Amino acid sequence: MSMKTDGPATLAFVTRPVTGKIATVRTKFDTKLRENKQESVDVENPVIVFYPNRTSQVMSGKEAERRGYMEQPEILNFDSVTDQTSTAGRYKFAMHLKQRLDAWQQMEDAVVNGCISKSGHPFDQDTNYSKQTMMLAQFKENVA
């Protein structure tokens, strides 16, 4: 089975949970010393958000929820999908839930793989992200 894209139809973003520690630098102003102090802190419940422009961003789960990245993403240019053999077409014209879920996973994987092909693996070797969609439970609720 060939994997064809359906032109510009793609997911607006893909969010995946991160396993392992992610450290970030936080800057605070010390009023006594009158200078900025930088400290390394761990990100709480880290997630990585992949975008269709082949970039990604790591943030805390709380920040991702605040920005709306923990919700089911919109499919951009979904109205223009006409090819039933493309990934978006298989999602749009699926007759069974399993076919629709498989197509959704493939659309997410296309966005993730585009980001990784451009910039490489986003983490050190001891840190990784989930390969499965986070939207599976939400998706089943929305379809049913």
Residue pairs with C-beta under 8 A, 6 or more apart in sequence:
2 85
3 87
3 106
4 83
4 85
4 86
4 87
5 86
5 87
5 88
5 110
6 80
6 81
6 82
6 83
6 86
6 87
6 88
6 89
7 77
7 80
8 76
8 77
8 80
9 75
9 76
9 77
9 78
9 80
9 81
9 86
9 88
10 52
10 75
10 76
10 77
10 88
10 107
10 110
10 111
11 52
11 73
11 74
11 75
11 76
11 107
11 108
11 111
12 51
12 52
12 73
12 74
12 75
12 76
13 49
13 50
13 51
13 52
13 69
13 73
13 111
14 49
14 50
14 73
14 108
14 111
14 112
14 133
15 47
15 48
15 49
15 50
15 64
15 69
15 70
15 73
15 134
16 47
16 48
16 50
16 112
16 129
16 130
16 131
16 134
17 45
17 46
17 47
17 61
17 129
17 130
17 134
18 46
18 47
18 48
18 58
18 123
18 127
18 128
18 129
18 130
19 127
19 128
19 129
19 130
20 123
20 124
20 126
20 127
20 128
21 42
21 126
21 127
22 42
22 43
22 46
22 58
22 123
22 127
23 40
23 41
23 42
23 43
24 40
24 41
24 42
24 43
25 38
25 39
25 40
25 41
26 38
26 39
26 40
26 41
27 36
27 37
27 38
28 36
28 37
28 39
29 35
29 36
29 37
30 36
30 37
43 58
43 59
43 60
44 60
44 61
44 62
45 60
45 61
45 62
46 58
46 59
46 60
46 61
47 58
47 59
47 60
47 61
47 64
47 69
47 70
48 56
48 57
48 58
48 122
48 129
49 56
49 57
49 58
49 59
49 64
49 69
50 56
50 111
50 112
50 114
50 115
51 57
51 111
51 115
52 76
52 111
52 114
54 114
54 115
54 117
54 118
54 119
55 115
55 118
55 119
56 115
56 119
56 122
58 122
59 67
59 69
61 70
64 70
70 134
71 138
72 135
72 138
72 139
72 142
73 135
75 88
75 91
75 107
78 88
78 92
81 88
81 89
81 92
82 89
83 89
84 90
84 93
87 103
87 106
87 107
87 110
88 103
88 107
90 99
90 102
90 103
90 106
91 100
91 103
91 104
91 107
94 100
94 103
97 140
97 143
100 143
101 136
101 139
101 140
104 133
104 135
104 139
105 132
105 133
108 133
108 135
115 122
116 122
122 129
123 129
133 139
